[in-house]
Amino acid sequence: MTYDDGSYDASHDDRLLAPEAGSEEAALESALRPRTLDTFIGQQRVKDQLGLVLEAATARGRAADHVLLAGPPGLGKTTLSMIIAAELGMPLRVTSGPALQHAGDLAAVLSSLVPGEVLFLDEIHRMSRAAEEMLYLAMEDFRVDVIVGKGPGATAIPLELPPFTLVGATTRAGLLPGPLRDRFGFTAHMDFYDASDLELILARSAALLDVPLAADAAVEIAGRSRGTPRVANRLLRRVRDFAQVRADGHVDLEVAHAALTLYEVDEIGLDRLDRAVLTALLTKFGGGPVGLSTLAVAVGEESETVETVCEPFLVRAGLLARTPRGRIATAAAWGHLGLRAPAGSAAALLPFDEDEGTAPSA
């Protein structure tokens, strides 16, 4: 879905590997969320730093500094916000940037907070400018000015707020204005997960879901999860369904491989749409360069879908590059689809490993 401000929300898509959570998936995720920092797997650097912030605030008996969680979707920002509230022993209030389109919307939320409460503001970069300016004063001085009346006769009535901790989450930290970023006492940058951490997450989720999961099957699922816990848990549930219907309920390597093949998730985590984009780029446009809109038309999708949903992982996997002239495929993309770059193409100038079918890493 594309919003009026030009941003794209992929939570309405039905792609198995989309990192955003759909509305129906939120309830399923909640049962798998860890409740404490000790049980949160991965992001060790963030855990250590955040643990110090929370422990110090608890020892002082005061509200913790405001926290900004930045990173791609599906890496645990919402889970960490819940953990922050639990570690502080305080209630959690949840809202989002798109819900705060007027300063009055934010004032209503802030004025109802209790001392020490944790306010989680998801998609903080999509908050309106009026609400954003009100938030500056609330974060720094725990006060908001409520405007009564209009025009020259308008009066600002100061409203004192109890000390609270704001936890902001964003997938696009670059869209946050400097004054807002500077008011956060701690900023955590979430990274994609290593396969070993995803295997631990899958083992924990399998135990909670009562799914018999073999270690080699966990390795197989983790390797196709794009470094994202949300995707890993989603694939686990689909593999579980396959095991219950077409096997004996146990998830071993053979069952995992067969299930992921059925759902068209290949060995490096590409799905049908990813491969369609690569196939069109290679076979219809000779590997590029080609414009985004032209490429999107070739696969029958919106430009925002290709740019926001497909391209980030294709670029990170080293299969596609963005250039001023358009999108181009790398030598690894040709090799992954079992093709060879034609002479004269951009990818043909890159080294190619005949045995691996990919460009060797530098």
C-alpha positions in Angstrom: 0.0 0.0 0.0 1.2 3.5 -0.9 0.3 6.3 1.4 -0.4 10.0 0.5 3.1 11.0 1.7 4.7 8.6 -0.9 5.8 6.0 1.7 5.1 2.3 1.1 3.6 -0.1 3.6 4.2 -3.8 2.7 2.3 -5.1 5.7 -0.7 -5.5 3.4 1.2 -7.8 1.0 0.9 -11.5 1.3 4.5 -12.4 0.4 5.9 -15.1 2.6 9.3 -13.3 3.0 8.0 -9.8 3.6 9.7 -8.5 6.7 6.6 -6.5 7.8 4.0 -8.2 10.0 0.4 -8.4 8.8 -2.5 -7.6 11.1 -3.3 -11.3 11.6 0.4 -12.2 12.2 0.8 -9.8 15.2 -1.2 -12.1 17.5 0.9 -15.1 16.5 4.1 -13.1 17.0 3.2 -12.1 20.5 3.2 -15.7 21.8 6.8 -16.0 20.6 8.2 -12.8 21.9 10.9 -13.0 24.6 9.9 -11.1 27.8 13.4 -10.2 29.2 16.7 -9.1 27.8 18.3 -12.4 29.0 15.9 -14.4 26.7 16.3 -12.0 23.7 18.5 -13.7 21.2 21.0 -11.8 19.0 21.8 -8.1 18.9 24.4 -8.6 21.7 25.9 -5.1 21.4 22.5 -3.5 21.7 21.5 -5.7 24.6 24.6 -4.9 26.5 24.3 -1.1 26.0 20.5 -1.1 26.7 21.0 -3.2 29.8 23.3 -0.6 31.3 20.8 2.2 30.5 17.9 0.4 32.1 19.9 -0.9 35.2 21.2 2.6 35.9 17.7 4.2 35.6 16.3 1.5 37.9 19.0 2.1 40.5 18.4 5.9 40.4 14.6 5.3 40.7 14.0 7.6 37.8 12.6 7.3 34.3 15.1 6.0 31.8 16.5 8.1 29.0 14.5 8.2 25.8 15.4 5.3 23.4 15.5 5.3 19.6 15.4 1.9 17.9 16.5 2.1 14.3 16.8 -0.7 11.7 14.9 -2.7 9.0 11.5 -4.3 9.8 11.3 -7.7 11.5 14.5 -7.4 13.7 12.8 -7.0 17.1 12.2 -3.3 17.7 8.7 -3.8 19.0 9.9 -6.7 21.2 12.6 -4.6 22.7 10.2 -1.9 23.5 8.1 -4.4 25.5 11.2 -5.6 27.2 12.2 -2.1 28.2 8.9 -1.6 29.9 9.1 -5.0 31.6 12.7 -4.4 32.8 11.7 -1.0 34.2 8.6 -2.6 35.8 6.4 0.1 34.2 3.3 -0.1 32.0 3.6 0.3 28.2 1.6 2.6 26.0 1.7 1.8 22.3 0.9 4.2 19.4 2.4 5.0 16.0 3.4 7.9 13.9 0.6 7.7 11.3 -1.9 7.8 14.2 -0.5 11.2 15.4 -1.5 13.5 12.5 -2.5 16.5 14.8 -0.8 18.0 17.8 -4.0 17.3 19.8 -3.6 13.6 19.1 -0.2 13.6 20.8 -1.4 15.9 23.6 -4.2 13.4 24.4 -1.7 10.5 24.7 0.9 12.4 26.7 -1.6 13.9 29.1 -2.8 10.5 30.1 0.6 9.0 30.9 1.4 7.9 34.5 4.8 8.6 36.1 7.5 6.4 34.7 5.3 4.9 31.9 7.0 3.8 28.7 5.5 5.2 25.5 6.3 3.2 22.4 6.0 5.3 19.2 6.3 3.0 16.2 7.1 4.5 12.7 8.1 7.7 14.4 9.4 9.1 11.1 5.8 9.3 9.8 4.5 11.6 12.6 3.1 14.9 11.5 5.2 18.1 11.8 2.8 19.7 14.3 3.0 16.6 16.6 6.7 16.4 16.1 7.3 20.0 17.3 5.1 19.3 20.4 7.1 16.2 21.1 10.4 18.2 21.3 9.2 20.0 24.4 7.6 17.0 25.9 10.8 14.9 25.7 13.1 17.6 27.0 11.0 19.5 29.7 8.1 17.0 30.3 5.7 19.8 29.3 3.3 20.5 26.4 1.7 23.8 25.5 -2.0 23.4 24.6 -3.2 26.1 22.3 -6.7 27.5 23.1 -8.4 29.6 20.5 -7.3 30.8 17.1 -5.5 33.8 15.5 -4.2 36.7 17.6 -6.4 35.7 20.5 -5.0 32.2 20.9 -3.5 31.4 24.3 -0.9 28.7 25.1 -1.7 26.9 28.3 1.3 24.9 29.7 0.5 21.4 30.8 3.0 19.6 33.0 3.7 15.9 32.2 5.0 13.2 34.5 8.4 11.8 33.8 8.1 9.1 31.1 10.4 7.2 28.7 9.8 7.5 25.0 10.8 4.5 22.9 10.8 5.5 19.2 11.1 2.9 16.4 11.9 3.7 12.8 12.9 1.8 9.7 14.1 5.1 8.1 16.3 6.9 10.6 17.5 9.3 7.9 14.0 10.9 7.7 14.1 12.0 11.4 15.0 15.6 11.8 18.2 16.3 13.7 16.5 18.1 16.7 14.3 15.0 17.3 17.2 12.5 17.0 19.3 14.6 19.5 16.6 14.3 22.2 17.1 10.6 22.5 19.5 9.6 25.2 20.3 6.3 23.6 20.1 5.2 20.0 20.2 1.5 19.0 21.0 0.4 15.5 19.6 -3.0 14.8 21.5 -5.3 12.4 20.5 -8.3 10.4 21.0 -11.6 12.3 23.7 -14.2 11.8 22.5 -17.7 10.8 23.6 -19.1 14.1 21.4 -16.6 16.1 18.5 -17.5 13.8 19.0 -21.1 14.5 18.7 -20.4 18.2 15.5 -18.4 17.6 14.0 -21.2 15.6 14.8 -23.7 18.3 13.2 -21.5 20.9 10.1 -20.9 18.7 9.8 -24.6 17.9 9.8 -25.4 21.6 7.0 -22.9 22.2 5.0 -24.1 19.2 5.6 -27.8 20.2 7.2 -28.5 16.9 9.8 -31.3 16.8 12.6 -29.5 14.9 15.9 -31.2 13.9 19.1 -29.2 14.1 19.9 -29.6 10.4 16.3 -28.4 9.5 16.8 -25.3 11.6 20.0 -24.6 9.7 18.1 -25.0 6.4 15.3 -22.6 7.5 17.7 -20.1 9.0 19.7 -19.9 5.7 16.6 -18.9 3.8 15.3 -16.3 6.3 17.1 -13.2 5.0 18.7 -12.5 8.4 15.3 -11.6 9.8 13.7 -13.4 12.9 10.2 -12.5 11.7 10.8 -14.3 8.4 12.4 -17.2 10.2 9.4 -17.7 12.5 7.0 -17.4 9.5 8.9 -20.0 7.5 8.9 -22.3 10.6 5.1 -22.1 10.8 4.7 -22.9 7.1 7.2 -25.9 7.4 5.2 -27.0 10.5 2.0 -27.1 8.4 3.7 -29.1 5.7 5.1 -31.6 8.3 1.6 -32.1 9.8 -0.2 -32.6 6.5 2.3 -34.4 4.4 4.7 -36.0 6.9 4.6 -37.4 10.4 4.7 -34.0 12.1 8.5 -34.0 12.7 10.5 -31.3 10.9 13.7 -32.9 9.6 16.0 -31.6 6.7 14.1 -33.5 4.0 10.7 -32.1 5.2 12.1 -28.5 5.5 13.6 -28.7 2.1 10.4 -30.0 0.5 8.2 -27.4 2.3 10.4 -24.5 1.3 10.5 -25.7 -2.3 6.7 -25.9 -2.3 6.6 -22.3 -1.1 9.1 -21.2 -3.7 11.8 -20.0 -1.3 15.2 -20.9 -2.7 18.4 -21.7 -1.0 19.5 -18.0 -0.4 16.0 -16.7 0.5 14.7 -15.5 -2.8 11.0 -15.9 -3.5 8.9 -15.9 -6.7 8.8 -12.1 -7.0 12.5 -11.7 -6.4 13.3 -14.3 -9.0 10.8 -12.7 -11.4 12.6 -9.3 -11.0 16.0 -10.9 -11.6 14.8 -13.0 -14.5 13.2 -10.0 -16.2 16.4 -7.9 -15.7 18.6 -10.7 -17.2 16.5 -12.1 -20.0 14.5 -9.0 -21.2 17.0 -6.3 -20.6 20.4 -8.1 -20.9 21.3 -7.4 -17.2 20.6 -3.7 -17.5 20.9 -0.9 -16.9 17.1 -0.5 -16.8 14.8 2.0 -15.1 12.8 1.1 -12.0 9.4 1.8 -13.6 10.3 -0.2 -16.7 11.4 -3.2 -14.6 8.3 -3.0 -12.5 6.0 -3.0 -15.5 7.9 -6.1 -16.8 7.0 -8.1 -13.7 3.5 -6.7 -13.3 4.1 -4.9 -10.0 4.1 -1.4 -8.7 7.4 0.5 -8.7 7.1 1.0 -4.9 6.8 -2.8 -4.4 9.9 -3.6 -6.4 11.9 -0.7 -4.8 10.8 -1.2 -1.2 10.1 -5.0 -1.0 12.5 -6.7 -3.4 15.5 -4.5 -4.0 16.8 -4.1 -0.5 17.5 -7.8 -0.2 18.7 -8.2 -3.8 21.2 -5.5 -3.2 22.3 -6.8 0.1 22.7 -10.3 -1.4 25.0 -8.8 -4.1 22.6 -9.8 -6.9 21.6 -6.3 -8.1 23.1 -2.8 -8.1 21.6 0.6 -8.3 23.3 3.0 -10.6 22.6 6.5 -11.9 21.6 4.9 -15.2 19.3 2.3 -13.7 19.4 -1.2 -12.2 22.0 -3.7 -13.3 22.5 -7.3 -12.4 25.8 -8.5 -11.0 27.7 -11.6 -12.1 26.3 -13.4 -9.0 22.8 -12.8 -10.3 23.6 -14.5 -13.7 25.2 -17.4 -11.8 22.4 -17.8 -9.4 19.9 -18.3 -12.3 22.4 -20.6 -14.1 23.0 -18.0 -16.9 26.2 -16.4 -18.2 26.4 -12.7 -18.7 26.7 -11.8 -22.4 29.8 -10.1 -23.7 29.8 -6.4 -23.3 27.3 -6.3 -20.3 28.2 -4.6 -17.1 28.3 -8.0 -15.2 30.6 -9.6 -17.8 33.3 -7.2 -16.7 33.2 -8.7 -13.2 35.1 -11.9 -12.2 33.1 -15.1 -12.4 33.7 -18.3 -10.4 32.9 -21.2 -12.7 32.5 -23.7 -9.9 30.4 -21.6 -7.6 28.4 -19.8 -10.3 28.9 -16.5 -8.5 31.3 -13.6 -8.4 34.0 -14.4 -5.8 34.0 -12.0 -2.9 36.7 -9.3 -2.8 
